[in-house]
Amino acid sequence: MLTLKSAFQHDQSQGNISFATDHKKLLMNIRFLKMHGTGNDFLMIENWAKNIRLSTETIARLCDRHFGIGADGLIFIEKSDSVDFQMKYYNSDGKEGSMCGNGGRCSIAFASLLTLLLLRF
């Protein structure tokens, strides 16, 4: 698992990214995993407590392939009251998307890795 590093220092071997948030100048570390599904790649972040909030600009910067980590989108895995988990998907421009099939594929795999998904046989 990787972590988000400052004003965009990132060390993908460590999986950390730290950055100053837009509205506060506090340094924030966020753990992430970069996954791909059928040609699309995503930054996957566990946000079970729903305490991680990133601006549109921050998400776009993280997804930028030249100045950020680079990804087709960012996905939060969050707690849900009605299902095992919910996926909150953002396009690479930082805007929230409604659904992404390849992102859904990565979300299932990521949730399984986190053991948030109860597999029923």
N, C-alpha and C positions, 0 to 999 in steps of 0.2 A: 504494500500500500504506500502510495506516495503522499507528500504533503505540499500545500501551496506555499513559496519563499519571496522576500520583500521588494516592493515596488518593482517587482518582477524579477527577482533573482529566483531562478529555479534550478533544482538539482534533480533531474529525473531519475538518477540512480538511487536517490534517497526517497523519492516520492513525496517531496515537500515543496510547497510554494508558500512564500510569505509575502505579504503585500500590505500597504497601508490602505485601509478602506476609504471610500470616497468621502463619506460624511464625517468620519473620525480619523484622526491621524494616529491610530493605534496599529501596531503591528499584529497581524493575525496569521496563525498557522492553521491550515486546513489540510487534512489528509485526503488524498484522492487516488484513484486508480484509473489508468487510461486503458480503455478496452476498444475493440473493433468488432463490428458485426457486418459481414458481407460488404466490405469496402468502405464503410463509414466508421469513423473513430470518435470516441466520446470521453469526456472527463467525467468520471463517476464519483459522486460524493455522498457519503452516508450522512443524512441530516435528520436522524430519527427524532431528535428533540426539537427540530425546526428552529434552531437558534442561529443558523447560518443564513445571512441575507446578503446577496451580491447585487450591485447595480447592473443595469444593462451595459454600461460602459466597461465595467470590470469583467463581466462575462465575455464580452466581445474581445477584450484585450487578452484574456486567458486563451481564447480559441484562436487568436491570430497566429498564423504559422510562421511569421517572421519575427514578431516581438513578444509573443507569449509562448505557451506550451504547444499550441496548435491542435485543433480538433474541429469536427463538424458540428459539435454541440456539447452542452453540459447537462448532466442529469443528476438531480437529487433523488435519493431514495429516502422516503419519509414515512412516518407512521400513519396508519389509517384506522379509523374506527370500524370500518365495514369490511375491509379485506386485509390480506396479510401485510401489504405495503402499498404505497403509491409512488408513481414515478412523476417527477416534475421536470419537464424537458424544456431546454432553451436552445434555440438555433445559434449558430456561430456569430450572428449579429447581436446577440444578447437578448433578443426578444423571446418571450415565452411561446412555445409551440403547442399545438393541441395533441399531436401524436406523431411518433416516429417508429416505424416497424423495426428497423435495425436497432434503434435505441431501446425498444421494448425487449428485444432479444438480449441485449447487454444487461438490461435491468434485471431480468430473471437470473442470469448468470451471476451478477454482482450480489443480488439478494441472497442467492444460494451460498455464495462465498461467505457472506456475513451471517449466515444461518438465521436470517429473518424470515425466510420462506419455509413454511411447513410443507414438506413433500408428503403427499398422501398417495398410497398405493392401493 
